[in-house]
Amino acid sequence: MSTRGRTVRVAVTALGALLLLLGTFWGQDDDFPFGPFRMYSTAPDPNADAPDTRVEGVDTTGRTIVLTEANSGLRRAEIEGQQRAYIDDPGRLRQIAAAYAEKSPGAAPLRTVRIVIRWEGIEHSRPTGTSRDETIATWTAP
């Protein structure tokens, strides 16, 4: 290998190492692979409540239905990924009511759709058996 080839390889290796070092201390998930993939490199607070998000609908008979992938076609991860958009514009929840009507023909139409977070109590990384519900977005049919 020529001297120039070795010099280029050493320079590229040093640059890669520098980017990894900088990314380790100041990087975010978007900088991956030069930044940490925080999903796996951090842990939640051992005393912070754990969120469990669900979508509920109330039909015209007053019955509350948990909306799942099976009865609406929407996965919980899709809702969680767009949670901020639903909070900012609760009218978007009407799309979930429409998806439920399409996926569950014959079921009573939904009058209300809401996103609810159940906060499970955690202390010292262990569940406490307590929980509280927080409704973060609600849409009601006109």
Rosetta constraint file for C-alpha pairs under 8 A:
AtomPair CA 1 CA 5 HARMONIC 6.26 0.50
AtomPair CA 1 CA 6 HARMONIC 6.80 0.50
AtomPair CA 2 CA 6 HARMONIC 6.37 0.50
AtomPair CA 3 CA 7 HARMONIC 6.13 0.50
AtomPair CA 4 CA 8 HARMONIC 6.18 0.50
AtomPair CA 5 CA 9 HARMONIC 6.24 0.50
AtomPair CA 6 CA 10 HARMONIC 6.07 0.50
AtomPair CA 7 CA 11 HARMONIC 6.07 0.50
AtomPair CA 8 CA 12 HARMONIC 6.13 0.50
AtomPair CA 9 CA 13 HARMONIC 6.06 0.50
AtomPair CA 10 CA 14 HARMONIC 6.04 0.50
AtomPair CA 11 CA 15 HARMONIC 6.10 0.50
AtomPair CA 12 CA 16 HARMONIC 6.14 0.50
AtomPair CA 13 CA 17 HARMONIC 6.16 0.50
AtomPair CA 14 CA 18 HARMONIC 6.08 0.50
AtomPair CA 15 CA 19 HARMONIC 6.18 0.50
AtomPair CA 16 CA 20 HARMONIC 6.20 0.50
AtomPair CA 17 CA 21 HARMONIC 6.13 0.50
AtomPair CA 18 CA 22 HARMONIC 6.12 0.50
AtomPair CA 19 CA 23 HARMONIC 5.88 0.50
AtomPair CA 19 CA 34 HARMONIC 5.90 0.50
AtomPair CA 20 CA 24 HARMONIC 5.99 0.50
AtomPair CA 20 CA 33 HARMONIC 7.90 0.50
AtomPair CA 20 CA 34 HARMONIC 4.76 0.50
AtomPair CA 20 CA 35 HARMONIC 6.64 0.50
AtomPair CA 21 CA 25 HARMONIC 6.70 0.50
AtomPair CA 21 CA 34 HARMONIC 7.98 0.50
AtomPair CA 22 CA 26 HARMONIC 5.94 0.50
AtomPair CA 22 CA 27 HARMONIC 6.86 0.50
AtomPair CA 22 CA 34 HARMONIC 7.90 0.50
AtomPair CA 22 CA 35 HARMONIC 7.78 0.50
AtomPair CA 23 CA 27 HARMONIC 4.00 0.50
AtomPair CA 23 CA 28 HARMONIC 7.34 0.50
AtomPair CA 23 CA 31 HARMONIC 7.07 0.50
AtomPair CA 23 CA 34 HARMONIC 5.12 0.50
AtomPair CA 23 CA 35 HARMONIC 4.01 0.50
AtomPair CA 23 CA 36 HARMONIC 6.66 0.50
AtomPair CA 24 CA 34 HARMONIC 7.28 0.50
AtomPair CA 24 CA 35 HARMONIC 5.41 0.50
AtomPair CA 24 CA 36 HARMONIC 5.70 0.50
AtomPair CA 26 CA 35 HARMONIC 7.58 0.50
AtomPair CA 27 CA 31 HARMONIC 5.96 0.50
AtomPair CA 27 CA 34 HARMONIC 7.33 0.50
AtomPair CA 27 CA 35 HARMONIC 4.44 0.50
AtomPair CA 27 CA 36 HARMONIC 6.37 0.50
AtomPair CA 28 CA 32 HARMONIC 7.38 0.50
AtomPair CA 28 CA 35 HARMONIC 5.54 0.50
AtomPair CA 28 CA 36 HARMONIC 6.23 0.50
AtomPair CA 28 CA 37 HARMONIC 7.38 0.50
AtomPair CA 28 CA 38 HARMONIC 7.46 0.50
AtomPair CA 29 CA 35 HARMONIC 6.15 0.50
AtomPair CA 29 CA 36 HARMONIC 6.00 0.50
AtomPair CA 29 CA 37 HARMONIC 5.12 0.50
AtomPair CA 29 CA 38 HARMONIC 6.23 0.50
AtomPair CA 30 CA 35 HARMONIC 7.38 0.50
AtomPair CA 31 CA 35 HARMONIC 4.69 0.50
AtomPair CA 31 CA 36 HARMONIC 7.56 0.50
AtomPair CA 32 CA 36 HARMONIC 6.28 0.50
AtomPair CA 32 CA 37 HARMONIC 6.40 0.50
AtomPair CA 33 CA 37 HARMONIC 7.73 0.50
AtomPair CA 36 CA 41 HARMONIC 6.94 0.50
AtomPair CA 37 CA 41 HARMONIC 6.30 0.50
AtomPair CA 38 CA 42 HARMONIC 5.62 0.50
AtomPair CA 44 CA 48 HARMONIC 7.29 0.50
AtomPair CA 45 CA 125 HARMONIC 7.94 0.50
AtomPair CA 46 CA 122 HARMONIC 7.00 0.50
AtomPair CA 46 CA 123 HARMONIC 6.25 0.50
AtomPair CA 46 CA 124 HARMONIC 5.08 0.50
AtomPair CA 46 CA 125 HARMONIC 4.41 0.50
AtomPair CA 46 CA 126 HARMONIC 7.86 0.50
AtomPair CA 47 CA 122 HARMONIC 5.36 0.50
AtomPair CA 47 CA 123 HARMONIC 4.43 0.50
AtomPair CA 47 CA 124 HARMONIC 5.53 0.50
AtomPair CA 47 CA 125 HARMONIC 6.29 0.50
AtomPair CA 48 CA 121 HARMONIC 7.39 0.50
AtomPair CA 48 CA 122 HARMONIC 5.88 0.50
AtomPair CA 48 CA 123 HARMONIC 7.19 0.50
AtomPair CA 49 CA 119 HARMONIC 5.60 0.50
AtomPair CA 49 CA 120 HARMONIC 5.37 0.50
AtomPair CA 49 CA 121 HARMONIC 4.76 0.50
AtomPair CA 49 CA 122 HARMONIC 5.11 0.50
AtomPair CA 50 CA 119 HARMONIC 5.42 0.50
AtomPair CA 50 CA 120 HARMONIC 5.09 0.50
AtomPair CA 50 CA 121 HARMONIC 6.68 0.50
AtomPair CA 50 CA 122 HARMONIC 6.82 0.50
AtomPair CA 51 CA 117 HARMONIC 6.02 0.50
AtomPair CA 51 CA 118 HARMONIC 5.77 0.50
AtomPair CA 51 CA 119 HARMONIC 4.67 0.50
AtomPair CA 51 CA 120 HARMONIC 6.38 0.50
AtomPair CA 52 CA 117 HARMONIC 5.48 0.50
AtomPair CA 52 CA 118 HARMONIC 5.05 0.50
AtomPair CA 52 CA 119 HARMONIC 6.32 0.50
AtomPair CA 52 CA 120 HARMONIC 7.40 0.50
AtomPair CA 53 CA 76 HARMONIC 7.38 0.50
AtomPair CA 53 CA 80 HARMONIC 7.23 0.50
AtomPair CA 53 CA 115 HARMONIC 7.17 0.50
AtomPair CA 53 CA 116 HARMONIC 5.86 0.50
AtomPair CA 53 CA 117 HARMONIC 4.37 0.50
AtomPair CA 53 CA 118 HARMONIC 6.28 0.50
AtomPair CA 54 CA 66 HARMONIC 7.19 0.50
AtomPair CA 54 CA 67 HARMONIC 7.54 0.50
AtomPair CA 54 CA 76 HARMONIC 6.90 0.50
AtomPair CA 54 CA 115 HARMONIC 5.97 0.50
AtomPair CA 54 CA 116 HARMONIC 5.43 0.50
AtomPair CA 54 CA 117 HARMONIC 6.30 0.50
AtomPair CA 54 CA 118 HARMONIC 7.89 0.50
AtomPair CA 55 CA 66 HARMONIC 6.00 0.50
AtomPair CA 55 CA 67 HARMONIC 5.39 0.50
AtomPair CA 55 CA 68 HARMONIC 7.54 0.50
AtomPair CA 55 CA 76 HARMONIC 7.88 0.50
AtomPair CA 55 CA 113 HARMONIC 7.15 0.50
AtomPair CA 55 CA 114 HARMONIC 5.79 0.50
AtomPair CA 55 CA 115 HARMONIC 4.58 0.50
AtomPair CA 55 CA 116 HARMONIC 6.11 0.50
AtomPair CA 56 CA 64 HARMONIC 6.65 0.50
AtomPair CA 56 CA 65 HARMONIC 5.59 0.50
AtomPair CA 56 CA 66 HARMONIC 4.50 0.50
AtomPair CA 56 CA 67 HARMONIC 5.42 0.50
AtomPair CA 56 CA 113 HARMONIC 5.72 0.50
AtomPair CA 56 CA 114 HARMONIC 5.39 0.50
AtomPair CA 56 CA 115 HARMONIC 6.40 0.50
AtomPair CA 56 CA 116 HARMONIC 7.28 0.50
AtomPair CA 57 CA 64 HARMONIC 5.67 0.50
AtomPair CA 57 CA 65 HARMONIC 5.15 0.50
AtomPair CA 57 CA 66 HARMONIC 6.38 0.50
AtomPair CA 57 CA 67 HARMONIC 6.58 0.50
AtomPair CA 57 CA 97 HARMONIC 7.67 0.50
AtomPair CA 57 CA 110 HARMONIC 5.98 0.50
AtomPair CA 57 CA 111 HARMONIC 7.34 0.50
AtomPair CA 57 CA 112 HARMONIC 5.47 0.50
AtomPair CA 57 CA 113 HARMONIC 4.33 0.50
AtomPair CA 57 CA 114 HARMONIC 6.37 0.50
AtomPair CA 58 CA 62 HARMONIC 5.75 0.50
AtomPair CA 58 CA 63 HARMONIC 5.48 0.50
AtomPair CA 58 CA 64 HARMONIC 4.46 0.50
AtomPair CA 58 CA 65 HARMONIC 6.17 0.50
AtomPair CA 58 CA 110 HARMONIC 5.55 0.50
AtomPair CA 58 CA 111 HARMONIC 5.73 0.50
AtomPair CA 58 CA 112 HARMONIC 5.06 0.50
AtomPair CA 58 CA 113 HARMONIC 6.49 0.50
AtomPair CA 59 CA 63 HARMONIC 5.57 0.50
AtomPair CA 59 CA 64 HARMONIC 6.65 0.50
AtomPair CA 59 CA 65 HARMONIC 7.60 0.50
AtomPair CA 59 CA 108 HARMONIC 5.80 0.50
AtomPair CA 59 CA 109 HARMONIC 5.43 0.50
AtomPair CA 59 CA 110 HARMONIC 3.97 0.50
AtomPair CA 59 CA 111 HARMONIC 5.13 0.50
AtomPair CA 59 CA 112 HARMONIC 6.87 0.50
AtomPair CA 60 CA 108 HARMONIC 6.16 0.50
AtomPair CA 60 CA 109 HARMONIC 6.02 0.50
AtomPair CA 60 CA 110 HARMONIC 6.07 0.50
AtomPair CA 60 CA 111 HARMONIC 5.59 0.50
AtomPair CA 61 CA 108 HARMONIC 7.19 0.50
AtomPair CA 67 CA 71 HARMONIC 6.21 0.50
AtomPair CA 67 CA 72 HARMONIC 6.10 0.50
AtomPair CA 67 CA 100 HARMONIC 7.63 0.50
AtomPair CA 68 CA 72 HARMONIC 5.80 0.50
AtomPair CA 68 CA 73 HARMONIC 6.98 0.50
AtomPair CA 68 CA 74 HARMONIC 6.45 0.50
AtomPair CA 68 CA 75 HARMONIC 6.61 0.50
AtomPair CA 68 CA 76 HARMONIC 7.28 0.50
AtomPair CA 69 CA 73 HARMONIC 4.25 0.50
AtomPair CA 69 CA 74 HARMONIC 4.63 0.50
AtomPair CA 69 CA 75 HARMONIC 5.00 0.50
AtomPair CA 69 CA 76 HARMONIC 7.54 0.50
AtomPair CA 70 CA 74 HARMONIC 7.94 0.50
AtomPair CA 71 CA 100 HARMONIC 5.99 0.50
AtomPair CA 71 CA 103 HARMONIC 5.81 0.50
AtomPair CA 71 CA 104 HARMONIC 5.88 0.50
AtomPair CA 72 CA 96 HARMONIC 6.97 0.50
AtomPair CA 72 CA 97 HARMONIC 7.99 0.50
AtomPair CA 72 CA 99 HARMONIC 5.25 0.50
AtomPair CA 72 CA 100 HARMONIC 4.14 0.50
AtomPair CA 72 CA 101 HARMONIC 7.67 0.50
AtomPair CA 72 CA 102 HARMONIC 7.69 0.50
AtomPair CA 72 CA 103 HARMONIC 5.51 0.50
AtomPair CA 72 CA 104 HARMONIC 7.18 0.50
AtomPair CA 73 CA 99 HARMONIC 6.78 0.50
AtomPair CA 73 CA 100 HARMONIC 7.42 0.50
AtomPair CA 73 CA 103 HARMONIC 6.79 0.50
AtomPair CA 74 CA 78 HARMONIC 6.79 0.50
AtomPair CA 74 CA 79 HARMONIC 7.62 0.50
AtomPair CA 74 CA 96 HARMONIC 7.77 0.50
AtomPair CA 74 CA 99 HARMONIC 7.94 0.50
AtomPair CA 75 CA 79 HARMONIC 6.85 0.50
AtomPair CA 76 CA 80 HARMONIC 6.18 0.50
AtomPair CA 77 CA 81 HARMONIC 5.88 0.50
AtomPair CA 78 CA 82 HARMONIC 6.42 0.50
AtomPair CA 79 CA 83 HARMONIC 5.77 0.50
AtomPair CA 82 CA 86 HARMONIC 6.53 0.50
AtomPair CA 83 CA 87 HARMONIC 6.30 0.50
AtomPair CA 84 CA 88 HARMONIC 6.14 0.50
AtomPair CA 85 CA 89 HARMONIC 5.97 0.50
AtomPair CA 85 CA 90 HARMONIC 7.92 0.50
AtomPair CA 86 CA 90 HARMONIC 4.96 0.50
AtomPair CA 86 CA 91 HARMONIC 7.59 0.50
AtomPair CA 86 CA 92 HARMONIC 6.15 0.50
AtomPair CA 86 CA 93 HARMONIC 6.91 0.50
AtomPair CA 86 CA 137 HARMONIC 6.44 0.50
AtomPair CA 87 CA 136 HARMONIC 6.40 0.50
AtomPair CA 87 CA 137 HARMONIC 5.23 0.50
AtomPair CA 90 CA 137 HARMONIC 5.64 0.50
AtomPair CA 90 CA 138 HARMONIC 5.84 0.50
AtomPair CA 90 CA 139 HARMONIC 5.60 0.50
AtomPair CA 91 CA 139 HARMONIC 5.80 0.50
AtomPair CA 92 CA 96 HARMONIC 7.70 0.50
AtomPair CA 92 CA 139 HARMONIC 7.95 0.50
AtomPair CA 93 CA 97 HARMONIC 6.72 0.50
AtomPair CA 93 CA 113 HARMONIC 6.23 0.50
AtomPair CA 93 CA 114 HARMONIC 7.37 0.50
AtomPair CA 93 CA 138 HARMONIC 7.42 0.50
AtomPair CA 93 CA 139 HARMONIC 5.89 0.50
AtomPair CA 94 CA 98 HARMONIC 6.25 0.50
AtomPair CA 94 CA 113 HARMONIC 7.29 0.50
AtomPair CA 94 CA 139 HARMONIC 6.72 0.50
AtomPair CA 94 CA 141 HARMONIC 7.60 0.50
AtomPair CA 95 CA 99 HARMONIC 6.13 0.50
AtomPair CA 96 CA 100 HARMONIC 6.11 0.50
AtomPair CA 96 CA 113 HARMONIC 7.55 0.50
AtomPair CA 97 CA 101 HARMONIC 6.23 0.50
AtomPair CA 97 CA 109 HARMONIC 7.73 0.50
AtomPair CA 97 CA 110 HARMONIC 5.93 0.50
AtomPair CA 97 CA 113 HARMONIC 6.76 0.50
AtomPair CA 98 CA 102 HARMONIC 6.21 0.50
AtomPair CA 99 CA 103 HARMONIC 6.04 0.50
AtomPair CA 100 CA 104 HARMONIC 5.62 0.50
AtomPair CA 101 CA 105 HARMONIC 5.82 0.50
AtomPair CA 101 CA 107 HARMONIC 7.18 0.50
AtomPair CA 101 CA 109 HARMONIC 6.43 0.50
AtomPair CA 101 CA 110 HARMONIC 7.80 0.50
AtomPair CA 110 CA 141 HARMONIC 7.86 0.50
AtomPair CA 111 CA 140 HARMONIC 5.77 0.50
AtomPair CA 111 CA 141 HARMONIC 5.22 0.50
AtomPair CA 112 CA 138 HARMONIC 7.10 0.50
AtomPair CA 112 CA 139 HARMONIC 5.60 0.50
AtomPair CA 112 CA 140 HARMONIC 4.31 0.50
AtomPair CA 112 CA 141 HARMONIC 6.21 0.50
AtomPair CA 113 CA 138 HARMONIC 5.82 0.50
AtomPair CA 113 CA 139 HARMONIC 5.32 0.50
AtomPair CA 113 CA 140 HARMONIC 6.56 0.50
AtomPair CA 114 CA 135 HARMONIC 6.82 0.50
AtomPair CA 114 CA 136 HARMONIC 7.51 0.50
AtomPair CA 114 CA 137 HARMONIC 5.48 0.50
AtomPair CA 114 CA 138 HARMONIC 4.25 0.50
AtomPair CA 114 CA 139 HARMONIC 6.29 0.50
AtomPair CA 115 CA 135 HARMONIC 5.84 0.50
AtomPair CA 115 CA 136 HARMONIC 5.80 0.50
AtomPair CA 115 CA 137 HARMONIC 5.32 0.50
AtomPair CA 115 CA 138 HARMONIC 6.62 0.50
AtomPair CA 116 CA 133 HARMONIC 6.49 0.50
AtomPair CA 116 CA 134 HARMONIC 5.54 0.50
AtomPair CA 116 CA 135 HARMONIC 4.32 0.50
AtomPair CA 116 CA 136 HARMONIC 6.03 0.50
AtomPair CA 116 CA 137 HARMONIC 7.53 0.50
AtomPair CA 117 CA 133 HARMONIC 5.66 0.50
AtomPair CA 117 CA 134 HARMONIC 5.19 0.50
AtomPair CA 117 CA 135 HARMONIC 6.34 0.50
AtomPair CA 117 CA 136 HARMONIC 7.30 0.50
AtomPair CA 118 CA 131 HARMONIC 6.44 0.50
AtomPair CA 118 CA 132 HARMONIC 5.61 0.50
AtomPair CA 118 CA 133 HARMONIC 4.38 0.50
AtomPair CA 118 CA 134 HARMONIC 6.35 0.50
AtomPair CA 119 CA 131 HARMONIC 5.34 0.50
AtomPair CA 119 CA 132 HARMONIC 5.31 0.50
AtomPair CA 119 CA 133 HARMONIC 6.20 0.50
AtomPair CA 119 CA 134 HARMONIC 7.64 0.50
AtomPair CA 120 CA 127 HARMONIC 7.07 0.50
AtomPair CA 120 CA 128 HARMONIC 7.72 0.50
AtomPair CA 120 CA 129 HARMONIC 7.31 0.50
AtomPair CA 120 CA 130 HARMONIC 6.11 0.50
AtomPair CA 120 CA 131 HARMONIC 4.43 0.50
AtomPair CA 120 CA 132 HARMONIC 6.87 0.50
AtomPair CA 121 CA 127 HARMONIC 5.76 0.50
AtomPair CA 121 CA 128 HARMONIC 5.23 0.50
AtomPair CA 121 CA 129 HARMONIC 6.47 0.50
AtomPair CA 121 CA 130 HARMONIC 5.15 0.50
AtomPair CA 121 CA 131 HARMONIC 5.48 0.50
AtomPair CA 122 CA 126 HARMONIC 5.35 0.50
AtomPair CA 122 CA 127 HARMONIC 4.52 0.50
AtomPair CA 122 CA 128 HARMONIC 5.48 0.50
AtomPair CA 123 CA 127 HARMONIC 6.44 0.50
AtomPair CA 123 CA 128 HARMONIC 6.45 0.50
